Amino acid sequence: MTIKGVGRQLIAWALLVITVIYLITGFAVTQFRIFTPISGGYLGKAVTQQLHEILWLPFIILLVLHVGPVIIRRYKVR
């Protein structure tokens, strides 16, 4: 596998991890009465809210890195 292929896979897997964490923290903010006991009290509403707010930027960056090359190749002027 080439370096380009490894980079694409790394971006895809990182995006998957960030997306799952982003969804879980979003659920934990809205349903904190369910999530706090499940996490053993470590991840309360305030902590998950902070994590959720921090994760939007890495999510957007990884999404652009994941989708950007395809869009550029598709609409490239020939």
C-alpha positions, 0 to 999 in steps of 0.5 A: 500500500502506498503512503497516499493509501495509508494516509487516506485510511488513517483519515477515514479511521480517525473520522470514524472515531471522532464521529462516534465520540461526537455522537456519544457526547451529544447523546450524553449532553441531552440524556445526562440522567442516563449516561452519567450512571453508565459512565460511573459518574465520571462523565457528567453533563459539564464534561461531555458538553466540553468534549462535544464543543471541542470535537467539532473542529477536528470533525470538520477538518477530518471531514474536509480532508476525507471528502475534499480530494474527491470533490476536487477531482470530480469538479477539476477543470480540464 
